[in-house]
């Protein structure tokens, strides 16, 4: 039997339609039944759910928040020698406690930009390291001008911290 599929129709040759059958005495009267496949190809698309976003662990920490500026007369000599590291507006903190890339939300810092997490991008100074050794968490918020840093002053507050490894 020969099957030919043309234009979505099943065409059987005349020889295959009337083949001799053993039960009818050799007469060419038996019609063979051939299962006809569905000509429409069905594609089933299964949408996978979007990948789950990793759970973010936010740590609330009591901290001493001071301010720094490249114009700060106390640190001016250091900045001239070593440069002012990182962005103008960001966070300076002891890398042993807050590794580079840690995201910190400080209430009231640069609030005109909305509630924003700022990145730790410089190691801070010796005052921050000494504070850490004495058990005090201290960070510096960075300002462009000495006047803005002086206006901030020293504040004790809760800060929200998201570590780079999301621990």
C-alpha positions as a printed NumPy array, in Angstrom:
array([[  0.   ,   0.   ,   0.   ],
       [  1.344,   3.449,  -0.878],
       [  0.396,   6.575,   1.037],
       [  1.022,  10.006,  -0.395],
       [  0.167,  13.174,   1.468],
       [ -0.55 ,  16.101,  -0.846],
       [ -2.161,  19.411,   0.099],
       [ -3.204,  18.039,   3.467],
       [ -5.257,  15.242,   1.886],
       [ -4.507,  11.59 ,   2.025],
       [ -4.311,  10.142,  -1.463],
       [ -4.317,   6.394,  -1.959],
       [ -3.366,   4.891,  -5.285],
       [ -5.96 ,   2.801,  -7.094],
       [ -3.849,  -0.32 ,  -6.638],
       [ -3.796,   0.157,  -2.896],
       [ -7.559,   0.732,  -2.68 ],
       [ -8.554,  -2.48 ,  -4.325],
       [ -6.053,  -5.072,  -3.206],
       [ -7.086,  -8.723,  -3.27 ],
       [ -8.504,  -9.998,  -0.027],
       [ -8.291, -13.599,   1.148],
       [-11.738, -13.628,   2.725],
       [-13.703, -12.484,  -0.345],
       [-12.482, -15.002,  -2.837],
       [ -9.878, -12.875,  -4.538],
       [-12.23 , -10.138,  -5.712],
       [-10.983,  -6.563,  -5.582],
       [-13.772,  -5.214,  -3.405],
       [-12.191,  -4.746,   0.025],
       [-11.349,  -1.169,   0.98 ],
       [ -8.507,  -0.855,   3.397],
       [ -8.956,   1.609,   6.26 ],
       [ -5.93 ,   3.713,   6.967],
       [ -5.761,   5.954,  10.021],
       [ -5.513,   9.566,   8.87 ],
       [ -3.112,  11.689,  10.873],
       [ -4.292,  15.098,  12.019],
       [ -2.913,  17.556,   9.425],
       [ -2.832,  20.425,  11.912],
       [  0.359,  20.562,  13.9  ],
       [ -0.447,  21.558,  17.429],
       [  2.17 ,  23.359,  19.426],
       [  1.633,  23.568,  23.121],
       [  3.553,  26.303,  24.838],
       [  3.974,  26.076,  28.54 ],
       [  5.003,  29.329,  30.113],
       [  7.462,  28.849,  32.894],
       [  7.008,  31.093,  35.897],
       [  9.579,  33.858,  36.167],
       [ 12.572,  32.947,  38.311],
       [ 11.97 ,  33.731,  41.935],
       [ 13.784,  36.804,  43.121],
       [ 16.244,  36.049,  45.876],
       [ 15.112,  36.913,  49.34 ],
       [ 16.844,  40.065,  50.548],
       [ 18.041,  40.095,  54.135],
       [ 17.92 ,  43.562,  55.682],
       [ 19.776,  44.067,  58.96 ],
       [ 18.754,  46.978,  61.186],
       [ 21.779,  48.24 ,  63.123],
       [ 22.186,  51.014,  65.686],
       [ 25.022,  53.24 ,  64.452],
       [ 26.852,  56.48 ,  64.898],
       [ 26.508,  58.346,  61.594],
       [ 28.994,  61.119,  60.951],
       [ 29.654,  63.107,  57.792],
       [ 32.731,  63.734,  55.666],
       [ 33.609,  65.954,  52.739],
       [ 36.646,  66.455,  50.504],
       [ 36.684,  70.054,  51.83 ],
       [ 36.938,  68.93 ,  55.463],
       [ 39.902,  70.882,  56.958],
       [ 40.624,  68.029,  59.387],
       [ 41.156,  65.564,  56.519],
       [ 42.254,  67.937,  53.753],
       [ 45.921,  66.915,  53.935],
       [ 45.001,  63.208,  53.817],
       [ 42.733,  63.751,  50.792],
       [ 45.446,  65.722,  48.976],
       [ 47.915,  62.891,  49.535],
       [ 45.64 ,  59.897,  48.944],
       [ 42.712,  61.347,  47.018],
       [ 39.045,  61.326,  47.927],
       [ 37.95 ,  57.747,  47.306],
       [ 34.63 ,  56.759,  45.817],
       [ 31.7  ,  58.851,  44.705],
       [ 30.876,  62.27 ,  46.115],
       [ 27.653,  60.969,  47.676],
       [ 27.91 ,  57.514,  49.191],
       [ 29.025,  55.788,  52.371],
       [ 32.461,  55.345,  53.928],
       [ 32.684,  52.488,  56.412],
       [ 35.135,  50.019,  57.897],
       [ 35.484,  47.21 ,  55.318],
       [ 35.907,  44.63 ,  58.084],
       [ 32.325,  45.317,  59.131],
       [ 30.741,  46.545,  55.892],
       [ 32.55 ,  45.15 ,  52.823],
       [ 32.775,  47.208,  49.651],
       [ 29.431,  47.059,  47.834],
       [ 27.302,  46.809,  50.989],
       [ 24.05 ,  48.756,  50.542],
       [ 23.035,  50.986,  53.463],
       [ 19.899,  53.039,  53.955],
       [ 20.436,  56.048,  56.236],
       [ 17.205,  57.883,  57.123],
       [ 17.442,  61.557,  56.172],
       [ 20.618,  61.243,  54.089],
       [ 20.055,  62.883,  50.706],
       [ 16.293,  62.547,  51.239],
       [ 15.624,  64.78 ,  48.209],
       [ 16.6  ,  61.751,  46.092],
       [ 13.926,  59.63 ,  47.799],
       [ 14.48 ,  56.644,  50.022],
       [ 17.621,  55.128,  48.616],
       [ 20.217,  52.578,  49.622],
       [ 23.734,  53.968,  49.287],
       [ 26.796,  51.863,  48.544],
       [ 29.857,  51.52 ,  50.736],
       [ 32.63 ,  52.572,  48.358],
       [ 35.512,  53.684,  50.577],
       [ 37.101,  52.298,  53.745],
       [ 36.648,  55.36 ,  55.919],
       [ 39.326,  56.715,  58.237],
       [ 41.059,  55.755,  61.436],
       [ 38.21 ,  57.158,  63.565],
       [ 35.823,  54.596,  62.04 ],
       [ 38.294,  51.74 ,  62.601],
       [ 38.868,  52.792,  66.239],
       [ 35.093,  52.983,  66.786],
       [ 34.692,  49.452,  65.461],
       [ 37.423,  48.147,  67.788],
       [ 35.607,  49.702,  70.747],
       [ 32.335,  48.025,  69.731],
       [ 30.67 ,  51.064,  68.156],
       [ 29.282,  50.861,  64.638],
       [ 30.143,  54.063,  62.799],
       [ 29.764,  55.115,  59.18 ],
       [ 30.441,  58.346,  57.315],
       [ 27.899,  59.763,  54.904],
       [ 29.686,  61.683,  52.178],
       [ 28.817,  65.203,  51.117],
       [ 30.276,  67.425,  48.428],
       [ 30.752,  70.466,  50.652],
       [ 32.12 ,  70.905,  54.151],
       [ 29.109,  73.086,  55.   ],
       [ 26.688,  70.197,  54.202],
       [ 28.789,  67.755,  56.235],
       [ 28.917,  70.159,  59.179],
       [ 25.135,  70.618,  58.938],
       [ 24.67 ,  66.828,  59.235],
       [ 26.834,  66.677,  62.356],
       [ 26.812,  63.469,  64.395],
       [ 23.649,  61.381,  64.626],
       [ 22.823,  58.135,  66.369],
       [ 20.196,  56.183,  64.461],
       [ 19.112,  52.839,  63.081],
       [ 20.452,  52.09 ,  59.606],
       [ 19.281,  49.309,  57.277],
       [ 22.077,  47.193,  55.818],
       [ 22.066,  44.735,  52.903],
       [ 25.377,  42.894,  52.551],
       [ 26.699,  42.052,  49.048],
       [ 26.49 ,  38.291,  49.731],
       [ 22.937,  38.76 ,  51.132],
       [ 23.805,  37.053,  54.427]])
